[in-house]
Amino acid sequence: MKKPRLMTPGPSPVPADVLLEIAKPLIHHRSPEAVAIVVEVVAGLKYVFQTRNEILILASSGTGSMEAAVVNTVPAGSKAIVLDAGWFSSRWGVLCKTFGVEPIVIPTEWGQPVDPERVAAALREHPDTEAVFGTLSETSTGTGHPVEAIGRVVASSSAIFVVDGISGVGAMECRTDDWGVDVLCVGSQKALMMPPGLAFLAVSPKAWAKIDAFDSPSYYFNLKLARKSMKDFATPFTPAHTLIAGLKVALDQVQAEGIEAVWERHRRMSLACQAGVLALGLELFSSRPAEGMTVFRVPDGLKDSAIRAGLSDRFGITTIGGQDRLKGQIIRVGHMGYMDEIDVVAGLAGLEMVLNDLGYPVEPGSAVAAAQRVLMSL
Ligand SMILES: *Cc1c(COP(=O)(O)O)cnc(C)c1O
């Protein structure tokens, strides 16, 4: 017997209640019952995102919301600042180029947080910038960026602040309105306790002014059309409404726990997992860890694939390795969404045994004890 334990930074485990809701017989997406679900889901998303801005729901993976944000807010020929600090944030630059927008790339070393001062300097140097594209939680490096501080900088300019919150929202504090996030992009399968297939946007009045100022070349991801439909809690095209019904159940669970308690649970899991990893003599990759995942360097002499296969073969624990230039160098462990402290403690116990199997010196219980010490002191 092997119990599946999905410990990746997306997808992440989905509660049985959510899966059962998704499995129910289909209703029609234009029926009053379906519309009533969207009404509740929009309210729930506003709560989770901490926003009064308009919410749009797309049938796509998270990247669909990123593409929608670029193609609707920045016209071809304009300039946008891209805060590139990893594999996912570099996607903003690719999207800009795809749609003829000139990306002013501010590169940050992978694993380091973006410095808000550099954003301020770039905005001074390029006052004609239409948008700043950033990230809450860079999933390729496990880094949380100072969105609040960057938001303050961007708010005093004419540019809008677009934030990829795909693995951050639901795991880390995100106060969309208070922090000046004009467009928040979120996907369903990271910290929202949902399968993949839905993407969300929260769009501020400052961003709508940019969107309304030109004709987006997009058809499926046209946010003007999406906004018009959403006035009636509908979408321009067939919504993934079985997933939306499941999302209502997931959001009910978040609301019952309270968003601040959800953030606190993730902070505890994150600090416990970091302590466990450090107690094993491993090195964290990020200097400012995101709270939905822990990323550590593969120790010298071991292969990431051997560690990950050991975790999976012996304990059913799925983790993920590095992307792009970090291939083979790091292991990324997710603890986001439907996960709790004891999942983290169990994962660390498994890691101890697998490292021991591979000949890495391990004092049994050392990672577990370090994690417990954190959890008992918080
Ligand atoms: C997962 C992820 C994406 C991509 O989302 P998809 O759902 O795979 O399209 C983008 N940005 C971040 C930060 C992510 O974690």
The ligand as a Gaussian input file, in Angstrom:
#p B3LYP/6-31G(d) Opt

LIG

0 1
 C        2.186000      27.557000     -11.606000
 C        2.580000      28.957000     -11.842000
 C        2.364000      29.583000     -13.070000
 C        1.796000      28.858000     -14.244000
 O        0.527000      28.421000     -14.011000
 P       -0.181000      27.343000     -14.966000
 O       -1.410000      27.019000     -14.190000
 O        0.768000      26.193000     -15.121000
 O       -0.456000      28.018000     -16.244000
 C        2.717000      30.899000     -13.205000
 N        3.263000      31.575000     -12.191000
 C        3.482000      31.023000     -10.993000
 C        4.103000      31.838000      -9.902000
 C        3.140000      29.691000     -10.779000
 O        3.369000      29.127000      -9.587000

